[in-house]
């Protein structure tokens, strides 16, 4: 955990404020080491596990210091940084560091402001709140929440966003007093809010226009291989890959192995589930096996700590077992490769034919908003009323000044800076508490290709699939037309069914990868108690009585998978509220 203070007044020493706050939060201990940068800035790290690595990198300059909080070791970039002997709003980083990072410039001249910068998407989360002593910041929501007055309550509009989308928008959190630091920009804290100095978010263009498909495939393959070689430089000897049945972990596997990286493979799920069977098949094709982490029954304490640490409502996948998964990985490896951003970058979310694509903001709104939320009585009617139009208005505000070369890049941007930044990034932020999360796709060589492609290259991940099949035909099926794809999938399912042994189950009867209803049922009494505890703050948006009624009727009428997910988000909201009050 990163925990720090930026003093806003000369009479307050940041290190003293931090020590006092730490004692208030962790009554039984003191931080191992507080690093101070003149009187204004103090930072400490608290190890999540014995294998947690140091996160603070300090690079001195003649006019100040550069403090970098990053996943990767900065040693590979120090030689470049030392050549730039000046601190400016641009910061001497060239914005080319792969993965997640936060950089802070601390000028020796105390009359010059301390400035911050974040990775291009803002995947490294940093929560901040202003107190009487200064600005408190941490990658742990709970730690910041404990410094905020409970009288601030919650923001009902932000709570509604988090429930129906799975994430908040912009820098908002469900409580007005806590913000998430902005992504992809240089900024400073000024008069109670962030002041953006300069943006360096992903840029969208048409640089691949005019290239033939063969040329595009060559460039895609070269970009992936460049990223693999770059990651190889910073990967520790004990590196694992989180292997699923999908395309993204398979792509990372193929290119990293081609670059000469040795990895062990780990898959979570229930034995016999389609996901686990698929992952095991992929591992066998490259001559290895994948270690199966059988998902345990959901632990209430694990669930609560996980959500309160992450500070977001959307994550359901690892609710109740995230700590067990992290601990197992940390015992076996020092880094784990994940497929974060892969599906978004390669066009998976742009291919739905159900929604009108003449207006890409509306497309993204309807793609993001499940129709069940518009009908579910668990959300009060006044918040469900006109929900799509209200969300579309918020999304339009985000894209108002966006410059794009193709209309679909509006949806691309909303995916990156809303869903991927505020929801999917929970995966690397969660793993980062214990070991190095290697976000293979989050590399400049890769994103500079995919943000310059036409829609025809991205639909149904067409270019992605063709490039992978051409180089790794044993791992990736030959891409076909939509009709042919349906036929192939049906054929494969029929073949698997006919070849199954007597003890195997057809896909429709296999266990789910994650059983949400079991997680709810097993923690039924704790959920009821916590919803009652947080009722006052939930009530404006959530019909708590209805949710309690649905939970209490599990034995008579088990909720659908979709409703289980909705109830779990309400439970996640109650976890965050209990961290605040």
C-alpha positions in Angstrom: 0.0 0.0 0.0 1.2 3.5 -0.8 0.2 6.1 1.8 1.3 9.8 1.7 0.7 13.4 2.5 1.2 16.6 0.6 1.3 19.5 3.1 -0.5 22.6 1.9 0.8 24.9 4.5 4.4 25.8 5.4 3.7 25.4 9.1 2.7 21.7 8.7 5.4 19.1 8.2 4.1 16.4 5.9 6.0 13.6 7.7 4.4 14.5 11.1 0.9 14.6 9.5 1.5 11.2 7.9 2.8 9.6 11.1 -0.2 10.9 13.0 -2.7 9.7 10.4 -0.9 6.3 10.1 -1.2 5.9 13.9 -4.9 6.7 13.7 -5.5 4.2 11.0 -3.2 1.4 12.2 -3.3 1.8 16.0 -1.0 -1.1 16.6 1.9 0.0 14.5 4.1 2.7 12.8 5.3 2.8 9.2 8.6 1.1 8.5 10.0 4.1 6.8 8.7 7.6 5.9 10.4 9.2 2.9 10.3 13.0 3.0 10.9 15.5 0.2 11.5 18.9 1.9 8.7 19.6 4.3 5.9 19.3 1.8 5.8 15.6 0.7 6.0 12.4 2.7 5.4 8.9 1.5 5.5 5.4 3.0 4.7 2.0 1.7 3.1 -0.8 3.7 3.9 -4.3 2.5 0.8 -6.4 1.6 2.8 -9.6 1.7 6.4 -10.6 2.5 7.1 -10.6 -1.3 5.7 -7.1 -1.9 8.3 -5.1 -3.8 9.5 -1.5 -3.2 7.4 0.9 -5.2 9.2 4.2 -4.7 11.9 5.2 -7.2 13.8 8.5 -6.6 15.8 10.2 -9.3 17.7 13.4 -8.3 18.1 16.4 -10.6 19.9 19.6 -10.1 16.6 21.5 -9.6 14.7 18.9 -7.7 13.7 15.3 -7.4 11.5 13.0 -9.5 9.6 10.4 -7.5 8.2 7.5 -9.5 5.7 5.0 -8.1 5.7 2.2 -10.7 5.2 -1.5 -11.3 8.3 -1.9 -13.3 11.9 -1.3 -12.0 12.9 2.1 -13.3 16.6 1.1 -13.8 16.0 0.4 -17.5 15.0 4.0 -18.0 17.3 5.9 -15.6 20.1 6.4 -18.2 17.6 8.3 -20.4 16.1 10.2 -17.5 19.5 11.4 -16.2 20.2 13.1 -19.6 17.2 15.4 -19.0 18.3 17.7 -16.2 15.3 19.9 -15.8 11.9 19.6 -14.2 9.0 21.1 -16.1 5.2 20.5 -16.6 6.2 17.9 -19.3 8.3 15.9 -16.8 11.3 14.0 -18.2 9.5 10.7 -19.0 8.6 10.9 -22.6 5.4 9.1 -21.5 6.9 5.8 -22.7 7.0 3.8 -19.5 4.9 0.6 -20.0 2.4 -0.4 -17.3 1.1 1.7 -14.4 2.9 4.6 -12.8 2.6 7.9 -10.9 5.3 10.5 -11.2 5.8 13.4 -8.8 8.2 16.4 -9.3 9.4 18.0 -6.2 11.4 21.2 -7.0 14.0 22.4 -4.5 12.5 25.8 -4.8 9.5 25.6 -2.4 7.8 28.5 -4.2 7.3 26.2 -7.2 4.4 23.8 -7.0 4.7 20.0 -6.7 3.3 18.5 -9.9 2.0 15.0 -10.5 1.7 12.9 -13.6 -0.1 9.6 -14.3 0.2 6.8 -16.8 -1.7 7.5 -20.1 -4.9 5.8 -19.0 -4.6 6.3 -15.2 -4.6 2.5 -14.5 -2.5 3.1 -11.4 -5.2 4.2 -8.9 -4.5 6.9 -6.4 -7.3 8.2 -4.1 -6.9 11.6 -2.6 -8.8 13.7 0.0 -8.0 17.2 1.4 -7.8 17.4 5.2 -7.0 20.3 7.5 -3.4 19.3 7.5 -2.9 18.6 3.8 -3.7 16.3 0.9 -3.8 12.6 1.8 -3.3 10.1 -0.9 -3.1 6.3 -1.2 -3.8 3.5 -3.6 -5.9 2.0 -0.9 -9.4 3.5 -0.7 -10.0 2.4 2.8 -6.9 4.2 4.1 -8.1 7.5 2.6 -11.7 6.9 3.7 -10.6 6.6 7.4 -9.3 10.2 7.2 -12.6 11.6 5.9 -15.4 12.8 8.1 -18.4 10.4 7.9 -20.7 13.4 7.9 -19.9 13.9 4.2 -22.2 11.0 3.3 -22.3 9.8 -0.2 -23.0 11.2 -3.7 -26.3 9.5 -4.9 -25.6 10.2 -8.5 -22.1 8.7 -8.3 -23.6 5.7 -6.4 -26.1 5.1 -9.2 -23.3 5.3 -11.8 -21.3 2.7 -9.9 -24.2 0.3 -9.5 -25.6 0.3 -13.1 -22.3 0.6 -14.9 -19.9 -1.1 -12.5 -17.7 2.0 -12.4 -17.7 5.7 -11.6 -17.1 8.5 -14.2 -14.2 10.9 -14.3 -12.6 11.4 -10.9 -15.8 10.8 -8.8 -16.2 8.2 -6.1 -19.3 7.4 -4.2 -18.3 9.9 -1.4 -17.9 13.6 -2.3 -14.8 14.0 -0.2 -12.6 11.4 -2.0 -11.5 11.7 -5.6 -9.5 9.4 -7.9 -6.5 11.2 -9.3 -6.9 11.9 -13.1 -5.4 9.7 -15.7 -3.1 10.6 -18.6 -2.1 14.1 -17.6 0.2 16.4 -15.6 -1.7 18.0 -12.7 -1.4 19.8 -9.4 -3.7 20.3 -6.5 -5.1 23.8 -6.4 -8.0 25.2 -4.3 -9.5 21.9 -3.4 -9.4 20.2 -6.8 -7.1 19.0 -9.6 -5.8 21.5 -12.0 -4.8 19.9 -15.3 -1.5 21.3 -16.7 -1.1 19.1 -19.7 -2.8 16.0 -21.1 -1.0 13.0 -22.5 -3.9 10.6 -23.0 -4.0 8.2 -25.9 -4.2 9.9 -29.2 -6.5 8.6 -32.0 -5.6 8.9 -35.6 -5.5 7.2 -39.0 -1.8 6.5 -39.4 -2.5 3.1 -40.8 -4.8 4.4 -43.6 -3.6 3.3 -47.0 -1.7 0.3 -45.6 -2.6 -3.1 -47.1 -3.9 -5.8 -44.8 -0.6 -7.6 -45.1 1.3 -4.5 -44.0 -1.0 -4.0 -41.1 -0.6 -7.6 -39.9 3.2 -7.1 -40.1 3.0 -4.0 -38.0 0.7 -5.6 -35.4 3.0 -8.6 -35.1 6.1 -6.3 -34.8 4.4 -4.2 -32.1 3.5 -7.2 -30.0 7.0 -8.6 -30.3 8.5 -5.2 -29.4 6.3 -5.2 -26.3 7.3 -8.7 -25.4 11.1 -7.9 -25.7 10.5 -4.7 -23.6 8.7 -6.7 -20.8 11.4 -9.3 -20.9 13.9 -6.8 -19.7 12.0 -6.2 -16.4 10.5 -9.6 -15.7 11.8 -11.5 -12.7 13.0 -15.1 -13.0 9.8 -16.3 -11.3 7.1 -15.1 -13.7 3.6 -16.6 -14.0 0.8 -16.1 -16.6 -2.8 -16.0 -15.6 -4.2 -18.3 -18.4 -7.8 -18.2 -19.4 -9.6 -19.7 -22.4 -9.7 -16.3 -24.1 -7.5 -14.6 -26.8 -5.6 -12.1 -24.7 -3.7 -14.4 -22.3 -3.0 -16.7 -25.2 -1.6 -13.8 -27.2 0.7 -12.7 -24.3 1.8 -16.4 -23.9 2.6 -16.7 -27.6 4.7 -13.5 -27.9 6.5 -13.8 -24.6 7.5 -17.4 -25.3 8.7 -16.2 -28.7 10.8 -13.6 -27.0 12.3 -16.3 -24.8 10.4 -15.7 -21.5 9.9 -18.8 -19.4 6.7 -18.8 -17.4 4.5 -21.0 -15.3 0.7 -21.0 -16.0 -2.1 -20.6 -13.5 -5.9 -20.7 -14.1 -8.7 -20.0 -11.6 -12.1 -21.6 -11.9 -14.1 -24.7 -11.1 -12.8 -28.1 -12.3 -14.7 -29.1 -15.4 -15.9 -25.6 -16.3 -15.6 -24.5 -20.0 -13.1 -21.8 -19.1 -10.8 -24.3 -17.2 -11.1 -26.9 -20.0 -10.2 -24.3 -22.6 -7.2 -23.0 -20.6 -5.9 -26.6 -20.0 -6.2 -27.2 -23.8 -4.2 -24.1 -24.6 -1.4 -25.0 -22.1 -1.2 -28.6 -23.6 -0.8 -27.1 -27.1 2.5 -25.4 -26.0 3.7 -28.5 -24.1 2.9 -27.4 -20.6 0.1 -27.8 -18.0 -1.6 -25.0 -16.1 -1.9 -25.1 -12.3 -5.6 -25.0 -11.4 -6.7 -22.7 -8.5 -10.0 -24.1 -7.5 -12.1 -21.2 -6.3 -13.0 -21.6 -2.6 -16.2 -20.6 -1.0 -16.5 -16.8 -0.6 -15.0 -15.5 2.6 -16.9 -12.5 4.0 -13.8 -10.9 5.4 -11.9 -11.3 2.1 -14.8 -9.9 0.2 -15.1 -6.8 2.4 -11.4 -6.0 2.5 -11.0 -6.5 -1.2 -13.7 -4.0 -2.1 -12.8 -1.5 0.5 -9.2 -1.6 -0.7 -10.1 -1.2 -4.4 -12.8 1.5 -3.7 -15.0 0.4 -6.5 -18.3 -1.5 -6.9 -17.9 -3.3 -10.2 -15.5 -6.1 -9.4 -17.5 -9.3 -8.8 -15.2 -11.9 -10.2 -12.9 -12.3 -7.2 -15.4 -11.3 -4.4 -14.6 -13.4 -1.4 -11.4 -15.2 -2.7 -9.1 -12.5 -4.1 -6.7 -12.7 -1.1 -6.4 -16.5 -1.6 -5.6 -16.1 -5.3 -3.0 -13.4 -4.7 -1.4 -15.3 -1.9 -1.1 -18.4 -4.0 0.4 -16.5 -6.9 2.8 -14.6 -4.6 4.1 -17.9 -3.1 4.9 -19.2 -6.6 6.0 -16.1 -8.5 7.2 -12.5 -8.3 5.2 -11.3 -11.3 2.1 -12.4 -13.1 1.2 -11.6 -16.7 -2.4 -10.5 -17.3 -4.4 -9.6 -20.4 -5.6 -6.1 -19.2 -6.7 -3.9 -22.1 -6.5 -6.7 -24.7 -10.1 -7.0 -25.6 -10.7 -3.2 -25.6 -7.7 -2.3 -27.8 -8.4 -5.0 -30.4 -12.1 -4.1 -30.9 -14.1 -6.7 -29.1 -16.5 -4.2 -27.7 -17.2 -2.4 -31.0 -18.8 -5.3 -32.8 -22.3 -5.5 -31.5 -25.0 -5.3 -34.2 -27.8 -4.8 -31.6 -27.2 -1.1 -31.2 -27.2 1.8 -33.7 -23.6 2.6 -34.6 -24.4 5.9 -36.4 -24.0 7.6 -32.9 -21.1 6.0 -31.1 -21.8 7.7 -27.8 -25.3 6.2 -27.8 -23.8 2.9 -28.9 -21.4 2.9 -25.9 -24.3 3.9 -23.6 -26.5 1.0 -24.6 -23.5 -1.5 -24.8 -22.6 -0.6 -21.2 -26.1 -0.5 -19.7 -27.7 -3.9 -19.1 -31.5 -3.6 -19.7 -32.1 -5.5 -16.4 -31.0 -2.4 -14.5 -33.7 -0.3 -16.1 -36.3 -2.7 -14.9 -34.9 -4.0 -11.5 -36.9 -2.7 -8.5 -33.8 -2.8 -6.4 -33.0 0.7 -7.9 -35.5 3.3 -7.0 -37.7 4.4 -9.9 -36.5 8.0 -10.0 -33.0 6.8 -10.7 -34.1 4.3 -13.3 -36.3 6.8 -15.1 -34.6 8.0 -18.3 -31.4 6.2 -17.3 -30.0 5.8 -20.9 -30.4 9.4 -21.8 -28.8 10.6 -18.5 -25.8 8.3 -19.0 -25.4 9.3 -22.6 -25.3 13.0 -21.5 -22.5 12.2 -19.1 -20.6 10.3 -21.8 -21.0 13.1 -24.2 -19.5 15.5 -21.7 -16.4 13.2 -21.5 -16.0 13.2 -25.3 -16.9 16.8 -25.9 -13.4 18.0 -26.8 -12.1 14.7 -28.0 -10.3 14.7 -31.4 -10.8 11.6 -33.4 -10.1 10.4 -37.0 -12.9 7.8 -37.1 -16.3 8.1 -35.3 -15.8 4.7 -33.6 -12.9 6.1 -31.6 -15.4 7.9 -29.4 -16.5 4.6 -28.1 -12.9 3.5 -27.9 -12.1 6.4 -25.7 -15.1 5.8 -23.4 -14.0 2.2 -23.1 -10.5 3.1 -22.2 -11.2 6.0 -19.8 -14.4 4.8 -18.2 -14.7 1.0 -18.2 -11.0 0.0 -18.5 -9.7 2.7 -16.2 -12.4 2.6 -13.5 -13.4 -1.0 -13.5 -11.2 -3.5 -15.3 -8.1 -1.9 -13.9 -9.2 -3.3 -10.5 -7.4 -6.5 -11.6 -3.8 -5.0 -11.8 -4.5 -2.8 -8.8 -5.6 -5.9 -6.8 -2.7 -8.1 -7.9 -0.2 -5.2 -7.3 -0.7 -5.5 -3.6 1.3 -8.7 -3.6 3.4 -9.0 -6.8 4.2 -7.3 -10.1 1.2 -7.2 -12.4 2.5 -7.3 -16.0 -0.2 -5.7 -18.2 1.2 -7.1 -21.5 -1.1 -5.0 -23.8 -0.5 -1.8 -21.8 2.6 -0.8 -23.8 3.1 2.2 -26.1 4.2 -0.1 -29.0 0.8 -1.8 -28.9 -1.6 1.0 -28.2 -0.1 3.2 -30.9 -1.1 0.6 -33.5 -4.6 -0.1 -32.3 -5.7 3.6 -31.8 -4.9 4.2 -35.5 -7.0 1.5 -37.2 -10.3 1.8 -39.1 -13.5 0.1 -37.8 -13.2 -2.6 -40.5 -10.0 -3.8 -38.9 -11.5 -3.9 -35.4 -14.9 -5.5 -36.0 -15.0 -9.0 -34.5 -11.3 -8.5 -33.7 -10.6 -9.3 -37.4 -7.1 -8.0 -37.7 -6.2 -9.3 -34.2 -7.3 -12.8 -35.1 -5.7 -12.9 -38.5 -2.3 -11.6 -37.2 -2.3 -14.2 -34.5 -3.4 -17.1 -36.7 -0.7 -16.3 -39.3 2.1 -16.4 -36.7 0.8 -19.0 -34.3 -1.6 -21.3 -36.3 -1.5 -24.0 -33.6 -2.8 -21.6 -30.9 -5.4 -19.6 -33.0 -8.1 -20.8 -35.3 -8.3 -19.5 -38.8 -10.6 -16.4 -38.9 -13.8 -16.8 -41.0 -16.9 -14.8 -41.8 -19.5 -14.3 -39.1 -21.7 -17.1 -40.5 -18.6 -19.4 -40.8 -17.6 -18.5 -37.3 -21.0 -19.7 -36.0 -20.7 -22.9 -38.0 -17.2 -23.6 -36.7 -18.2 -23.0 -33.1 -21.2 -25.3 -33.4 -19.0 -28.0 -35.1 -16.4 -27.8 -32.3 -19.1 -28.1 -29.6 -20.6 -31.1 -31.4 -17.2 -32.7 -31.7 -16.4 -32.2 -28.0 -19.8 -33.6 -27.1 -19.4 -36.7 -29.2 -15.8 -37.4 -27.9 -16.6 -36.8 -24.2 -16.2 -39.7 -21.8 -19.1 -41.0 -19.8 -18.0 -38.8 -16.8 -17.7 -35.6 -18.8 -20.4 -33.0 -19.0 -21.7 -31.1 -22.1 -21.0 -27.4 -21.9 -24.6 -26.5 -20.9 -24.2 -28.7 -17.8 -20.7 -27.8 -16.8 -20.2 -25.8 -13.6 -19.8 -22.0 -13.8 -16.4 -20.6 -13.5 -17.6 -18.5 -10.6 -20.9 -19.3 -8.7 -22.3 -15.9 -7.7 -25.4 -17.3 -6.1 -23.3 -19.5 -3.8 -21.3 -16.5 -2.7 -24.5 -14.7 -1.8 -26.1 -17.7 -0.1 -23.0 -18.6 2.0 -22.8 -15.0 3.3 -26.5 -14.4 3.6 -26.6 -13.4 7.3 -23.6 -11.0 7.0 -25.1 -9.4 3.9 -28.4 -8.8 5.7 -26.6 -7.3 8.7 -24.5 -5.0 6.6 -27.3 -3.8 4.4 -29.2 -2.8 7.6 -26.0 -1.0 8.9 -25.6 1.0 5.7 -29.4 1.4 5.0 -29.5 5.1 5.7 -26.9 6.0 3.0 -28.1 3.4 0.5 -31.8 4.2 0.7 -31.9 7.2 -1.6 -30.8 5.1 -4.6 -31.4 1.5 -3.5 -34.7 -0.1 -2.3 -33.0 -1.9 0.6 -36.2 -3.7 1.6 -36.6 -5.2 -1.8 -33.0 -6.4 -1.9 -33.3 -7.9 1.6 -36.5 -9.7 0.4 -34.7 -11.2 -2.6 -31.8 -12.3 -0.4 -34.2 -13.8 2.2 -36.1 -15.8 -0.5 -33.0 -17.7 -1.8 -34.4 -21.1 -0.8 -37.8 -20.5 -2.4 -36.7 -18.7 -5.6 -33.0 -18.4 -6.5 -32.3 -15.2 -8.4 -31.0 -15.3 -12.0 -27.3 -14.9 -12.7 -28.0 -11.3 -13.8 -29.9 -10.5 -10.6 -27.1 -12.1 -8.5 -24.7 -9.7 -10.1 -26.9 -6.8 -9.3 -27.3 -7.8 -5.7 -23.5 -8.3 -5.4 -23.0 -4.7 -6.6 -25.3 -3.5 -3.9 -23.3 -5.5 -1.4 -20.1 -4.0 -2.7 -21.7 -0.5 -2.2 -22.4 -1.4 1.4 -18.8 -2.5 1.8 -17.6 1.0 0.7 -20.2 2.7 2.9 -19.1 0.8 5.9 -15.5 2.0 5.2 -16.8 5.6 5.4 -19.2 5.6 8.3 
